[in-house]
C-alpha cells in the first residue's frame, strides 16, 4: 500500500508540473472580479486533472502488480477499479469543464454530481442502511430505496461542500488529505484493505498536488479536484459503514462536519438574506478569517502581501478540522460520543462565526 501511495504522489507531482507548463492556455480566462478570488495573477485551476490521473494510474498499477509482481494483498480487482472510474467520470468531467469555461450553471453541476451518486448506487451497490438512531434505522430497513436516495444525496452534495471550502492555498487539499488518512486508518482496523488502498492512492495524489499548491499557490485544484475529493470520500464513507457494522455511521458525519456544516450554514445564510443558495459570495467562514483575523502583513509588493495573508489563513482551518478528525478516529465505534462532538462542533462554529462578524475575536487568536 505504501508503494501505491508513493506512485500516486509521483504521478501527481509530475502531472501538476505538466499543468503548470500549459497555464497560460486557460488560467488567464478566470475572472478577476469574482468574490471568491483571493490571489493575483493567472493561476491554473486544473490541479484536479493531475490528482485524478495520478489516482487512476495508481489504482490500475496496483491491480496489475498485486500478486504477480508485488505481494501487495490489496484485494482490488479490475472490475472494482473500472466501476470506481465510471462513478467518478460525470462529476470530475463536470468540474473540469467548469474550470475551463466558468459557464456551467450550478443546477447542471449538481445534476451531474448526482449522476455520479446514482452510478455509485447502481455499480457499487451503496446505500445508507443505518444512521445509528433507533427511530430512523427501522424506517431505513423497511424502505431500502430511502437509503439509496440518501446515498445519492451524500455523493451529490459532498463535492460541492469541498468546492465551497476550496478558497485558500492548501485548505481543501489538506482537509481532504486528513479525511482520506482517517478513513483509510479505520478501514484497516476492520480489515478492509481494498477500500484503504483506494483512499491511500487519493491521499498520495493529493500530497503531490499540495507540493505546488501550498504555500506558493502555483496551481489550484479547481472544481475538478473538489468534485473528485467529494465523490471518492462520500462513496468510501457510505461503503465503510455499509460493509462493517462495527463502524458508527456518525464516524463520517463528525469526520466531514466542517465542509458539510459550512455548506448547510451557507445555504441558510443566503436564503435568510433573500439570495440564491447557489450564488457565490465572500462571507464563508474561511473568508471571514482571511479578512478579520489574519492581520495585514508588511510587504511593499501587493501580490506578496496577498499571498502571505492567503497562506496564513489555511492553518486556522486545519486546526478546526483536526478538532473533528481526531475524536472521529479515536471514537469511530462510539455513536453517542460522536454525536456529542458533532453537536459541539455546530455550536462552536456558529459561536465563532458570530464572534468574527461582530468583531469580538480575542486578541490572542489574532496574534
C-alpha positions, 0 to 999 in steps of 0.5 A: 500500500505504501508503494501505491501511495508513493506512485500516486504522489509521483504521478501527481507531482509530475502531472501538476508540473505538466499543468503548470507548463500549459497555464497560460492556455486557460488560467488567464480566462478566470475572472478577476472580479469574482468574490471568491478570488483571493490571489493575483495573477493567472493561476491554473485551476486544473490541479484536479486533472493531475490528482485524478490521473495520478489516482487512476494510474495508481489504482490500475498499477496496483491491480496489475502488480498485486500478486504477480509482481508485488505481494501487495494483498490489496484485494482490488480487482479490475472490475472494482477499479473500472466501476470506481472510474465510471462513478467518478467520470460525470462529476470530475468531467463536470468540474473540469469543464467548469474550470475551463469555461466558468459557464456551467450553471450550478443546477447542471453541476449538481445534476451531474454530481448526482449522476455520479451518486446514482452510478455509485448506487447502481455499480457499487451497490451503496446505500445508507442502511443505518444512521445509528438512531433507533427511530430512523434505522427501522424506517431505513430497513423497511424502505431500502430505496430511502437509503439509496436516495440518501446515498445519492444525496451524500455523493451529490452534495459532498463535492460541492461542500469541498468546492465551497471550502476550496478558497485558500492555498492548501485548505481543501487539499489538506482537509481532504488529505486528513479525511482520506488518512482517517478513513483509510486508518479505520478501514484497516482496523476492520480489515478492509484493505481494498477500500484503504488502498483506494483512499491511500492512492487519493491521499498520495495524489493529493500530497503531490498536488499540495507540493505546488499548491501550498504555500506558493499557490502555483496551481489550484485544484479547481472544481475538478479536484473538489468534485473528485475529493467529494465523490471518492470520500462520500462513496468510501464513507457510505461503503465503510459503514455499509460493509462493517457494522462495527463502524458508527455511521456518525464516524463520517458525519463528525469526520466531514462536519466542517465542509458539510456544516459550512455548506448547510450554514451557507445555504441558510445564510443566503436564503435568510438574506433573500439570495440564491443558495447557489450564488457565490459570495465572500462571507464563508467562514474561511473568508471571514478569517482571511479578512478579520483575523489574519492581520495585514502583513508588511510587504511593499509588493501587493501580490506578496502581501496577498499571498502571505495573508492567503497562506496564513489563513489555511492553518486556522482551518486545519486546526478546526478540522483536526478538532473533528478528525481526531475524536472521529478516529479515536471514537469511530465505534462510539455513536453517542460520543460522536454525536456529542462532538458533532453537536459541539462542533455546530455550536462552536462554529456558529459561536465563532462565526458570530464572534468574527462578524461582530468583531469580538475575536480575542486578541490572542487568536489574532496574534 
